[in-house]
Amino acid sequence: MHPVIDLGAYARRIGFLDPMRADLATVQGIVRAHVAAIAFENLDALMGKPIDLDPLGIEDKLVHRGRGGYCFEHNRLLAEVLRSLDLRVDCLLARVLWNRPDGAAAPLSHMALRVVIDEEPWLVDVGFGGLSLSSALRLSRGLEQLTPHEPCRLLERDDEWLLQAQVAGQWRSLYRFRQQPCEEIDLAVANHYVSTHPESPFTHQLIVARTIADQRLTLRNHEFTIHHRGGPSEHYPLPTTTDIRRVLERHFMLVLPAHAGLDRRLAMLPR
C-alpha cells in the first residue's frame, strides 16, 4: 500500500487546473507546474534538522506548510502523486557529475524517477536544483530532446545512462545512473549522507532554486541570480540576512520556518 496523497491540495499548491490523468500531457504539465511552484531548498539540512522521507511528512512540508525541499523530498512527493494516477514509478539513485572534475569519485547521492507512460519509460526529475528538468525526458539513447529550458540528451554505455544538458552552447553532464530501482533502505542511506555529511554542500551552503517559464532563479549563499532563457544572467549580492529572507519569500515564495536559529545560521553563510 502506498500512502494516499491529497491530489487536490497538491494540484492547488502547484496551480495545476487540468484533470489529472495517467498520460504524458498530464505528467508534462505537472512537472512544469511543480518546478515553478515549489522551490528547491535545503534550509532544514543547513540547520542540522533531520530530513524525513515519510511521504505524508513531505506532503505536509511541501504542500501544506509552503516550504520546498531537495531531491529526495521533491521526487518522493512526485512519485506518490504519479502512483496515485496508477502510473508505474521506480525510484533511481544517481551519481552527480555537475560541477565535479572529470573522473572525480561521485557517490549515489541524487534521486530521480523512472515513470512508465503508455508502456514507454521516461526520466522525471523535479529535484536537481538550478537544472531541475522542466519536462519529462524519453529514456532513449542519443536523442536531443527540447524542454522549456535547456535541450537535453541521454547517452547510454554498458547499461549506465548519462544525462546531459546544453548549457551556454556546450553539452554538460549532470549525472549518471542505472535503471535499477532502488529500495527504501538505499534512499534512507543516501538521504542521511546528503543531509548530514560534512562534505555535502547542503550542510554548509544555502542552495535554493526555482524554474519558471522563461527563467531559472537560483540563490547560493549571498548571491541571487536570474538566468534568462537565451539571454544574459543577472546577479544580485545579498549582503545581509534580511536581504536573503526577502528574496526567499518574494522570489522563491517560501514560508520560512519559525526557527530561532535561522537568522544565526544565515549570518554564518560563506561569502
Secondary structure as UniProt FT lines:
FT   HELIX           7..14
FT   HELIX           24..37
FT   STRAND          40..41
FT   HELIX           43..46
FT   TURN            47..48
FT   HELIX           55..59
FT   HELIX           60..64
FT   HELIX           71..84
FT   TURN            85..86
FT   STRAND          88..96
FT   TURN            98..99
FT   TURN            102..103
FT   STRAND          108..117
FT   TURN            118..119
FT   STRAND          120..124
FT   HELIX           129..131
FT   STRAND          137..138
FT   STRAND          152..157
FT   TURN            158..159
FT   STRAND          160..167
FT   TURN            168..169
FT   STRAND          170..177
FT   HELIX           184..196
FT   TURN            198..199
FT   HELIX           201..203
FT   STRAND          207..212
FT   TURN            213..214
FT   STRAND          215..220
FT   TURN            221..222
FT   STRAND          223..228
FT   TURN            229..230
FT   STRAND          233..237
FT   HELIX           241..250
FT   TURN            260..261
FT   HELIX           262..267
//
